[in-house]
Amino acid sequence: MKRAEILVNGLVQGVGFRYFVVRLAEEFGLKGYTKNLFSGEVYTVVEGEDAMIEEFFNKIKIGPSHAHIKNTSIKWSDSKNEFTKFEVRY
């Protein structure tokens, strides 16, 4: 089990991006959260199997139809096993 912190910027707020992330996380069986940052970026923390996080990240780099992704980054670490579900945080 791994943990990944993902940062996405571009046109990612106001286009349903966080809810797209929630659906993907549930599809891949990942736990964690996603939230908008004041900088205009979306920050996501996920925990789960390495391969599932890789697939999740690949889909995030594409985004939903109304989003325009400029840059993405991912920072890997060991799972802290602190989440019971995936949610949007405010």
N, CA, C and O atoms as a GROMACS GRO file, in nm:
protein
  360
    1MET      N    1   0.084  -0.118   0.000
    1MET     CA    2   0.000   0.000   0.000
    1MET      C    3   0.089   0.125   0.000
    1MET      O    4   0.188   0.134   0.072
    2LYS      N    5   0.048   0.221  -0.083
    2LYS     CA    6   0.124   0.345  -0.095
    2LYS      C    7   0.031   0.464  -0.073
    2LYS      O    8  -0.091   0.450  -0.066
    3ARG      N    9   0.093   0.580  -0.062
    3ARG     CA   10   0.023   0.707  -0.049
    3ARG      C   11   0.078   0.799  -0.158
    3ARG      O   12   0.197   0.798  -0.186
    4ALA      N   13  -0.011   0.877  -0.218
    4ALA     CA   14   0.033   0.973  -0.319
    4ALA      C   15  -0.035   1.107  -0.293
    4ALA      O   16  -0.154   1.113  -0.263
    5GLU      N   17   0.043   1.214  -0.306
    5GLU     CA   18  -0.010   1.349  -0.300
    5GLU      C   19  -0.002   1.403  -0.442
    5GLU      O   20   0.106   1.410  -0.501
    6ILE      N   21  -0.117   1.442  -0.495
    6ILE     CA   22  -0.127   1.484  -0.635
    6ILE      C   23  -0.172   1.629  -0.642
    6ILE      O   24  -0.267   1.668  -0.575
    7LEU      N   25  -0.102   1.707  -0.722
    7LEU     CA   26  -0.136   1.847  -0.741
    7LEU      C   27  -0.163   1.868  -0.890
    7LEU      O   28  -0.083   1.829  -0.975
    8VAL      N   29  -0.276   1.930  -0.921
    8VAL     CA   30  -0.315   1.954  -1.060
    8VAL      C   31  -0.345   2.101  -1.077
    8VAL      O   32  -0.418   2.160  -0.996
    9ASN      N   33  -0.289   2.163  -1.182
    9ASN     CA   34  -0.327   2.301  -1.210
    9ASN      C   35  -0.368   2.318  -1.355
    9ASN      O   36  -0.344   2.232  -1.439
   10GLY      N   37  -0.430   2.431  -1.381
   10GLY     CA   38  -0.491   2.460  -1.510
   10GLY      C   39  -0.633   2.505  -1.482
   10GLY      O   40  -0.660   2.564  -1.377
   11LEU      N   41  -0.724   2.479  -1.575
   11LEU     CA   42  -0.865   2.508  -1.552
   11LEU      C   43  -0.925   2.386  -1.484
   11LEU      O   44  -0.980   2.297  -1.550
   12VAL      N   45  -0.915   2.382  -1.351
   12VAL     CA   46  -0.958   2.264  -1.275
   12VAL      C   47  -1.057   2.298  -1.164
   12VAL      O   48  -1.101   2.209  -1.092
   13GLN      N   49  -1.092   2.425  -1.150
   13GLN     CA   50  -1.193   2.462  -1.051
   13GLN      C   51  -1.316   2.515  -1.125
   13GLN      O   52  -1.305   2.587  -1.224
   14GLY      N   53  -1.434   2.476  -1.074
   14GLY     CA   54  -1.559   2.519  -1.136
   14GLY      C   55  -1.599   2.437  -1.257
   14GLY      O   56  -1.689   2.476  -1.332
   15VAL      N   57  -1.534   2.322  -1.277
   15VAL     CA   58  -1.564   2.237  -1.394
   15VAL      C   59  -1.598   2.093  -1.352
   15VAL      O   60  -1.602   2.004  -1.437
   16GLY      N   61  -1.622   2.070  -1.223
   16GLY     CA   62  -1.657   1.936  -1.176
   16GLY      C   63  -1.537   1.846  -1.156
   16GLY      O   64  -1.552   1.724  -1.150
   17PHE      N   65  -1.418   1.904  -1.147
   17PHE     CA   66  -1.296   1.823  -1.138
   17PHE      C   67  -1.292   1.738  -1.011
   17PHE      O   68  -1.258   1.620  -1.017
   18ARG      N   69  -1.326   1.797  -0.896
   18ARG     CA   70  -1.320   1.720  -0.771
   18ARG      C   71  -1.416   1.602  -0.774
   18ARG      O   72  -1.384   1.495  -0.722
   19TYR      N   73  -1.532   1.620  -0.833
   19TYR     CA   74  -1.629   1.510  -0.838
   19TYR      C   75  -1.587   1.402  -0.937
   19TYR      O   76  -1.617   1.285  -0.918
   20PHE      N   77  -1.516   1.443  -1.040
   20PHE     CA   78  -1.453   1.349  -1.132
   20PHE      C   79  -1.350   1.265  -1.055
   20PHE      O   80  -1.342   1.144  -1.074
   21VAL      N   81  -1.272   1.331  -0.971
   21VAL     CA   82  -1.170   1.263  -0.890
   21VAL      C   83  -1.236   1.164  -0.793
   21VAL      O   84  -1.186   1.053  -0.776
   22VAL      N   85  -1.346   1.205  -0.730
   22VAL     CA   86  -1.418   1.116  -0.638
   22VAL      C   87  -1.463   0.989  -0.709
   22VAL      O   88  -1.443   0.879  -0.660
   23ARG      N   89  -1.524   1.006  -0.825
   23ARG     CA   90  -1.572   0.889  -0.902
   23ARG      C   91  -1.455   0.796  -0.938
   23ARG      O   92  -1.466   0.674  -0.927
   24LEU      N   93  -1.344   0.854  -0.981
   24LEU     CA   94  -1.227   0.773  -1.015
   24LEU      C   95  -1.174   0.698  -0.893
   24LEU      O   96  -1.144   0.579  -0.901
   25ALA      N   97  -1.163   0.767  -0.782
   25ALA     CA   98  -1.110   0.705  -0.660
   25ALA      C   99  -1.197   0.587  -0.618
   25ALA      O  100  -1.145   0.482  -0.580
   26GLU      N  101  -1.328   0.605  -0.626
   26GLU     CA  102  -1.419   0.496  -0.591
   26GLU      C  103  -1.404   0.380  -0.689
   26GLU      O  104  -1.407   0.264  -0.649
   27GLU      N  105  -1.389   0.412  -0.816
   27GLU     CA  106  -1.371   0.310  -0.920
   27GLU      C  107  -1.245   0.227  -0.895
   27GLU      O  108  -1.244   0.106  -0.919
   28PHE      N  109  -1.138   0.292  -0.847
   28PHE     CA  110  -1.011   0.224  -0.825
   28PHE      C  111  -0.992   0.176  -0.681
   28PHE      O  112  -0.886   0.124  -0.646
   29GLY      N  113  -1.094   0.193  -0.597
   29GLY     CA  114  -1.086   0.145  -0.460
   29GLY      C  115  -0.986   0.219  -0.374
   29GLY      O  116  -0.924   0.161  -0.285
   30LEU      N  117  -0.970   0.350  -0.400
   30LEU     CA  118  -0.874   0.431  -0.325
   30LEU      C  119  -0.944   0.510  -0.215
   30LEU      O  120  -1.063   0.539  -0.223
   31LYS      N  121  -0.868   0.544  -0.113
   31LYS     CA  122  -0.920   0.622  -0.001
   31LYS      C  123  -0.839   0.750   0.012
   31LYS      O  124  -0.722   0.754  -0.024
   32GLY      N  125  -0.903   0.855   0.064
   32GLY     CA  126  -0.833   0.982   0.081
   32GLY      C  127  -0.927   1.098   0.063
   32GLY      O  128  -1.044   1.091   0.100
   33TYR      N  129  -0.876   1.206   0.004
   33TYR     CA  130  -0.959   1.325  -0.017
   33TYR      C  131  -0.903   1.410  -0.130
   33TYR      O  132  -0.789   1.394  -0.174
   34THR      N  133  -0.988   1.502  -0.176
   34THR     CA  134  -0.948   1.601  -0.276
   34THR      C  135  -1.006   1.734  -0.233
   34THR      O  136  -1.113   1.739  -0.173
   35LYS      N  137  -0.936   1.844  -0.265
   35LYS     CA  138  -0.987   1.976  -0.230
   35LYS      C  139  -0.929   2.082  -0.321
   35LYS      O  140  -0.820   2.067  -0.377
   36ASN      N  141  -1.005   2.192  -0.335
   36ASN     CA  142  -0.956   2.308  -0.408
   36ASN      C  143  -0.860   2.385  -0.319
   36ASN      O  144  -0.880   2.394  -0.198
   37LEU      N  145  -0.756   2.442  -0.380
   37LEU     CA  146  -0.664   2.530  -0.309
   37LEU      C  147  -0.691   2.674  -0.352
   37LEU      O  148  -0.742   2.698  -0.461
   38PHE      N  149  -0.657   2.769  -0.267
   38PHE     CA  150  -0.677   2.910  -0.300
   38PHE      C  151  -0.595   2.952  -0.422
   38PHE      O  152  -0.628   3.051  -0.488
   39SER      N  153  -0.491   2.878  -0.452
   39SER     CA  154  -0.405   2.907  -0.568
   39SER      C  155  -0.472   2.873  -0.701
   39SER      O  156  -0.419   2.906  -0.807
   40GLY      N  157  -0.590   2.806  -0.696
   40GLY     CA  158  -0.658   2.764  -0.818
   40GLY      C  159  -0.629   2.621  -0.857
   40GLY      O  160  -0.682   2.571  -0.956
   41GLU      N  161  -0.544   2.554  -0.779
   41GLU     CA  162  -0.509   2.416  -0.806
   41GLU      C  163  -0.602   2.322  -0.729
   41GLU      O  164  -0.676   2.364  -0.641
   42VAL      N  165  -0.597   2.194  -0.766
   42VAL     CA  166  -0.669   2.090  -0.691
   42VAL      C  167  -0.565   1.996  -0.631
   42VAL      O  168  -0.475   1.949  -0.700
   43TYR      N  169  -0.579   1.971  -0.501
   43TYR     CA  170  -0.487   1.887  -0.426
   43TYR      C  171  -0.560   1.759  -0.387
   43TYR      O  172  -0.673   1.764  -0.337
   44THR      N  173  -0.497   1.645  -0.410
   44THR     CA  174  -0.558   1.516  -0.380
   44THR      C  175  -0.458   1.429  -0.306
   44THR      O  176  -0.340   1.422  -0.342
   45VAL      N  177  -0.505   1.363  -0.201
   45VAL     CA  178  -0.426   1.265  -0.128
   45VAL      C  179  -0.498   1.132  -0.140
   45VAL      O  180  -0.616   1.122  -0.107
   46VAL      N  181  -0.428   1.028  -0.188
   46VAL     CA  182  -0.489   0.895  -0.201
   46VAL      C  183  -0.398   0.790  -0.140
   46VAL      O  184  -0.276   0.803  -0.139
   47GLU      N  185  -0.462   0.686  -0.090
   47GLU     CA  186  -0.391   0.569  -0.042
   47GLU      C  187  -0.454   0.446  -0.104
   47GLU      O  188  -0.575   0.436  -0.119
   48GLY      N  189  -0.368   0.350  -0.140
   48GLY     CA  190  -0.416   0.226  -0.200
   48GLY      C  191  -0.300   0.151  -0.264
   48GLY      O  192  -0.184   0.178  -0.236
   49GLU      N  193  -0.335   0.057  -0.350
   49GLU     CA  194  -0.234  -0.021  -0.421
   49GLU      C  195  -0.163   0.065  -0.525
   49GLU      O  196  -0.225   0.148  -0.592
   50ASP      N  197  -0.033   0.044  -0.537
   50ASP     CA  198   0.050   0.122  -0.630
   50ASP      C  199  -0.010   0.128  -0.771
   50ASP      O  200  -0.025   0.236  -0.829
   51ALA      N  201  -0.045   0.012  -0.824
   51ALA     CA  202  -0.096   0.004  -0.962
   51ALA      C  203  -0.226   0.082  -0.978
   51ALA      O  204  -0.248   0.144  -1.082
   52MET      N  205  -0.311   0.078  -0.877
   52MET     CA  206  -0.439   0.151  -0.884
   52MET      C  207  -0.414   0.302  -0.879
   52MET      O  208  -0.481   0.378  -0.949
   53ILE      N  209  -0.318   0.345  -0.798
   53ILE     CA  210  -0.285   0.488  -0.792
   53ILE      C  211  -0.226   0.534  -0.924
   53ILE      O  212  -0.255   0.645  -0.969
   54GLU      N  213  -0.143   0.451  -0.986
   54GLU     CA  214  -0.085   0.486  -1.118
   54GLU      C  215  -0.195   0.507  -1.222
   54GLU      O  216  -0.193   0.605  -1.296
   55GLU      N  217  -0.291   0.414  -1.227
   55GLU     CA  218  -0.403   0.426  -1.322
   55GLU      C  219  -0.487   0.550  -1.293
   55GLU      O  220  -0.525   0.624  -1.384
   56PHE      N  221  -0.514   0.572  -1.165
   56PHE     CA  222  -0.588   0.690  -1.118
   56PHE      C  223  -0.518   0.817  -1.165
   56PHE      O  224  -0.582   0.906  -1.220
   57PHE      N  225  -0.388   0.826  -1.143
   57PHE     CA  226  -0.310   0.943  -1.182
   57PHE      C  227  -0.313   0.964  -1.334
   57PHE      O  228  -0.324   1.078  -1.380
   58ASN      N  229  -0.304   0.857  -1.410
   58ASN     CA  230  -0.310   0.868  -1.556
   58ASN      C  231  -0.442   0.927  -1.602
   58ASN      O  232  -0.445   1.007  -1.696
   59LYS      N  233  -0.552   0.889  -1.538
   59LYS     CA  234  -0.684   0.943  -1.574
   59LYS      C  235  -0.698   1.089  -1.530
   59LYS      O  236  -0.759   1.170  -1.599
   60ILE      N  237  -0.641   1.122  -1.414
   60ILE     CA  238  -0.646   1.260  -1.365
   60ILE      C  239  -0.574   1.353  -1.462
   60ILE      O  240  -0.618   1.467  -1.482
   61LYS      N  241  -0.465   1.307  -1.521
   61LYS     CA  242  -0.389   1.390  -1.615
   61LYS      C  243  -0.472   1.428  -1.737
   61LYS      O  244  -0.442   1.526  -1.805
   62ILE      N  245  -0.576   1.350  -1.767
   62ILE     CA  246  -0.667   1.380  -1.877
   62ILE      C  247  -0.780   1.470  -1.829
   62ILE      O  248  -0.814   1.569  -1.894
   63GLY      N  249  -0.838   1.436  -1.713
   63GLY     CA  250  -0.943   1.517  -1.652
   63GLY      C  251  -1.077   1.503  -1.720
   63GLY      O  252  -1.089   1.436  -1.822
   64PRO      N  253  -1.181   1.566  -1.662
   64PRO     CA  254  -1.314   1.565  -1.723
   64PRO      C  255  -1.316   1.656  -1.846
   64PRO      O  256  -1.222   1.732  -1.869
   65SER      N  257  -1.422   1.649  -1.922
   65SER     CA  258  -1.428   1.718  -2.052
   65SER      C  259  -1.412   1.870  -2.045
   65SER      O  260  -1.356   1.928  -2.138
   66HIS      N  261  -1.459   1.935  -1.940
   66HIS     CA  262  -1.453   2.082  -1.935
   66HIS      C  263  -1.326   2.135  -1.869
   66HIS      O  264  -1.302   2.256  -1.867
   67ALA      N  265  -1.244   2.045  -1.817
   67ALA     CA  266  -1.118   2.087  -1.754
   67ALA      C  267  -1.008   2.102  -1.858
   67ALA      O  268  -1.014   2.041  -1.965
   68HIS      N  269  -0.910   2.182  -1.826
   68HIS     CA  270  -0.790   2.195  -1.909
   68HIS      C  271  -0.670   2.182  -1.815
   68HIS      O  272  -0.639   2.274  -1.739
   69ILE      N  273  -0.603   2.069  -1.822
   69ILE     CA  274  -0.492   2.039  -1.732
   69ILE      C  275  -0.364   2.097  -1.791
   69ILE      O  276  -0.329   2.068  -1.905
   70LYS      N  277  -0.295   2.179  -1.712
   70LYS     CA  278  -0.166   2.232  -1.755
   70LYS      C  279  -0.052   2.148  -1.699
   70LYS      O  280   0.035   2.104  -1.774
   71ASN      N  281  -0.053   2.127  -1.569
   71ASN     CA  282   0.055   2.052  -1.504
   71ASN      C  283   0.000   1.961  -1.396
   71ASN      O  284  -0.102   1.989  -1.334
   72THR      N  285   0.069   1.850  -1.376
   72THR     CA  286   0.036   1.758  -1.267
   72THR      C  287   0.166   1.717  -1.199
   72THR      O  288   0.272   1.712  -1.262
   73SER      N  289   0.157   1.688  -1.072
   73SER     CA  290   0.273   1.634  -1.001
   73SER      C  291   0.223   1.530  -0.903
   73SER      O  292   0.110   1.535  -0.856
   74ILE      N  293   0.310   1.434  -0.872
   74ILE     CA  294   0.276   1.329  -0.778
   74ILE      C  295   0.395   1.306  -0.687
   74ILE      O  296   0.509   1.298  -0.732
   75LYS      N  297   0.367   1.295  -0.558
   75LYS     CA  298   0.470   1.270  -0.457
   75LYS      C  299   0.432   1.143  -0.383
   75LYS      O  300   0.326   1.136  -0.321
   76TRP      N  301   0.517   1.042  -0.389
   76TRP     CA  302   0.490   0.911  -0.330
   76TRP      C  303   0.545   0.902  -0.189
   76TRP      O  304   0.649   0.960  -0.158
   77SER      N  305   0.475   0.827  -0.104
   77SER     CA  306   0.525   0.794   0.029
   77SER      C  307   0.456   0.666   0.075
   77SER      O  308   0.372   0.611   0.004
   78ASP      N  309   0.491   0.620   0.193
   78ASP     CA  310   0.427   0.501   0.249
   78ASP      C  311   0.289   0.536   0.301
   78ASP      O  312   0.266   0.646   0.351
   79SER      N  313   0.198   0.443   0.289
   79SER     CA  314   0.061   0.461   0.337
   79SER      C  315   0.061   0.484   0.488
   79SER      O  316   0.136   0.419   0.562
   80LYS      N  317  -0.024   0.576   0.533
   80LYS     CA  318  -0.042   0.601   0.676
   80LYS      C  319  -0.169   0.533   0.726
   80LYS      O  320  -0.197   0.532   0.846
   81ASN      N  321  -0.245   0.477   0.633
   81ASN     CA  322  -0.369   0.406   0.665
   81ASN      C  323  -0.462   0.491   0.753
   81ASN      O  324  -0.517   0.443   0.852
   82GLU      N  325  -0.479   0.619   0.714
   82GLU     CA  326  -0.558   0.709   0.796
   82GLU      C  327  -0.699   0.736   0.743
   82GLU      O  328  -0.777   0.806   0.808
   83PHE      N  329  -0.733   0.683   0.627
   83PHE     CA  330  -0.863   0.712   0.566
   83PHE      C  331  -0.952   0.588   0.564
   83PHE      O  332  -0.905   0.476   0.554
   84THR      N  333  -1.084   0.612   0.575
   84THR     CA  334  -1.179   0.501   0.565
   84THR      C  335  -1.261   0.509   0.437
   84THR      O  336  -1.329   0.414   0.400
   85LYS      N  337  -1.253   0.625   0.368
   85LYS     CA  338  -1.328   0.646   0.244
   85LYS      C  339  -1.258   0.755   0.163
   85LYS      O  340  -1.152   0.803   0.201
   86PHE      N  341  -1.318   0.792   0.050
   86PHE     CA  342  -1.268   0.904  -0.030
   86PHE      C  343  -1.372   1.014  -0.026
   86PHE      O  344  -1.491   0.987  -0.041
   87GLU      N  345  -1.328   1.139  -0.006
   87GLU     CA  346  -1.424   1.248   0.008
   87GLU      C  347  -1.370   1.379  -0.049
   87GLU      O  348  -1.250   1.393  -0.075
   88VAL      N  349  -1.461   1.474  -0.067
   88VAL     CA  350  -1.424   1.611  -0.102
   88VAL      C  351  -1.412   1.688   0.029
   88VAL      O  352  -1.501   1.681   0.114
   89ARG      N  353  -1.304   1.759   0.043
   89ARG     CA  354  -1.287   1.846   0.161
   89ARG      C  355  -1.294   1.990   0.116
   89ARG      O  356  -1.259   2.025   0.004
   90TYR      N  357  -1.341   2.073   0.206
   90TYR     CA  358  -1.358   2.217   0.177
   90TYR      C  359  -1.271   2.302   0.267
   90TYR      O  360  -1.273   2.425   0.256
   0.00000   0.00000   0.00000
